[in-house]
Amino acid sequence: MNTDLLLAQKFYEGGDDIAAQEKCLALLDNNETASEAYLLLSQISFEREDYDTSLRYLSEAEEKNLATLKHHYLAGLNHYACNDFPKAKSAFEAVLTIDPKHRDGLRNLGVISKKEGSTLEAVSHFCDALTLDSSDELIRRNLFDVLKAIRWEDVRVKELSEPIRRHVEASLNFPEFDMTRYIPVVATLVFSSDHILLANKVLGSSPIGEGVGSSYRSCIVDVCRDALLQELLRLNILPLPEIEVFLTGLRRVLLEISVNERDFLTHIPIQFCVSMAHQAYLTEYAYETRESELTLLKSMQDELSAKIKDGNPLKLLDRAALAISAAYISLDEWIDIVPDALNDGPLSSLFETQIHDKRVEARLLGEIEVHSPVTDKTSIKVRKQYEENPFPRWARIARPPSSTIGEILQMLFPYFQAPAKLFGTCSILIPGCGTGQQPIQEALRYPACQLTAIDLSARSLAFAMRRSDEYGISNLRLLHGDILNLGECDDQYDVISCTGVLHHMADPVAGWRALLSRLSPGGVMKIGVYSELARRHVAEVRQWIAQQNLTPTEETIRETRHLILNAPPEDAKRNVLSIVDFYSISGARDLLFHVQENTFSFPNISGAMDTLGLEFIGLQLSRPEIGETYKRMFPGDPNMTNFHNWHDFEKLYPDSFSSMYQFWCRRSE
Ligand SMILES: C[S@@+](CC[C@H](N)C(=O)[O-])C[C@H]1O[C@@H](n2cnc3c(N)ncnc32)[C@H](O)[C@@H]1O
């Protein structure tokens, strides 16, 4: 390479833009170096956000026939930065004309197509880009994000189902990728496949209790052989009403087959029966079970129990039947002698979750460290609920990249100057940690920090301890106690992160004050509480339930869910079907039967912060579109910290905080 050009690049890499620029300008007349010199000049202007100049250099290069793929690519970035999407698109298309396998060119075309509302085109570009580099995390997220916005009927027309399915299947092999965030999308993909649509029609017309007609056996078999469906059923709860109805029907058919025509089970992969059992277990057996099914189940359990007692190894079909039984009732509830079939082979994962994990938790119950007694009247009621139904019973979390609190705050709130200590080792308190999802995620995210988590429910803590061990966590201490008693201890914490808890206290501000008493000077707090507006549909259903004076047993929760699931389309109660918590017993109890629930509004929060002497840092939004809309509506509040504005905003978009208000604050200076 030309030595002057090399020098220009060295200046640029060393941060001396001016010298690099001077060198480049001197090289423009030399045919050998002009193309690279234009590129570097354009790059320097691009980084200064001087897009006009950057583009001018690129068009000069083009006029002189010196433009290469890199020039077109940089032109695309410039036009994109100027929000000129049509020109950006042409530039990236020019890149692809030169190199049809240019991954970033394809990705950027996908991003632009999405911006322009051409979601299917975006899907197609992201799929192509991911085919070129299946390990690219960003493209994977781009693809899954755009999948949320597509209409599945269109996907079928455009024949994109196959590549999407292929990439979704491959994504299961990337543990850092948080597939659980996209469960409804993936579930919709799987459940819009031809074989499932057909089976759905067939199941809908199935005369229950009259055996399985031969006409639709083959489509049931096709469904059970769907490998992605098998994986999905094990991954997490599938929170969609039509899927629950379908799986309830399919489970019924499997039970009938296993009792009346067991030989037919040879056509059904045992892995599918196991997957069904995992899904049912995740929901805590929330699906409707008819009397006729209970009768069949009982006869099957009696038969299997006798075989297990005899000590003969269970045959393959008996193992499948055992798995199907575990889709109705947890194995630990009726298996006294653990048969060999559960110790290895396809059923061993059922042994793990339905027997072994519960044994571990029972042992851990005796090892929980006590922080403080629980004496408050409301705390006692709330504790009882979470002892009976620990929540959330989460399945898995993706390992988050490690970071510091300071870095996270900087990313969320660029205008906020986080204290230096938050960029290093600091102490974090998680009050009301529940079953550990939140503290374990944070312990993984902040490996240099020491975390302490407290909860009222010993069973929730035992669940959290088991999961914490499974994730190999060593920087988390889990304690049993009431956060109302925090005021009586001396420990101080740099960060206090309390979500989904204060609204379950009789006096949330008293709870908040107790937390504040443990906040170290310069410390920050993250709070998450329910929004009254976003919970309006939940409030209606809660009121309907309260009028019936129901005791929240598993049975009543199951029946109430069934009524809501089968309510006519115009029934407002169906609004809660869009909430994930509806799809498990403990979730539905937390959502609809909670013993103590308060809700907040922006004026409430603002008032409480004034009372406590707190300063608002900012809202942690669940979707970036919320912030984008807010900024368009209130251009005078770029930091988005004005409570009055937010209150007006929420009145206009009442579902913005359906996953709670989550915000950061600190003591007023
Ligand atoms: C809905 S769960 C939320 C758990 C967790 N923060 C999360 O986001 O996954 C609420 C938890 O708060 C706990 N809780 C409620 N009041 C509490 C109190 N006064 N002291 C300690 N824990 C409390 C409950 O036991 C329950 O486990």
The ligand as a Gaussian input file, in Angstrom:
#p B3LYP/6-31G(d) Opt

LIG

0 1
 C      -44.714000     -11.472000      42.864000
 S      -43.406000     -12.002000      43.817000
 C      -42.099000     -11.131000      43.012000
 C      -40.778000     -11.780000      43.198000
 C      -39.585000     -11.112000      42.537000
 N      -39.340000      -9.797000      43.007000
 C      -39.724000     -11.133000      41.047000
 O      -39.840000     -10.083000      40.432000
 O      -39.694000     -12.226000      40.460000
 C      -43.589000     -11.084000      45.305000
 C      -42.690000     -11.599000      46.397000
 O      -42.616000     -10.590000      47.408000
 C      -42.555000     -11.232000      48.649000
 N      -42.988000     -10.277000      49.684000
 C      -44.156000      -9.611000      49.773000
 N      -44.177000      -8.851000      50.883000
 C      -42.987000      -9.040000      51.498000
 C      -42.417000      -8.553000      52.706000
 N      -43.084000      -7.726000      53.488000
 N      -41.183000      -8.957000      53.042000
 C      -40.500000      -9.825000      52.249000
 N      -40.997000     -10.323000      51.097000
 C      -42.226000      -9.940000      50.739000
 C      -43.504000     -12.400000      48.494000
 O      -43.251000     -13.414000      49.436000
 C      -43.223000     -12.838000      47.062000
 O      -42.287000     -13.856000      46.988000

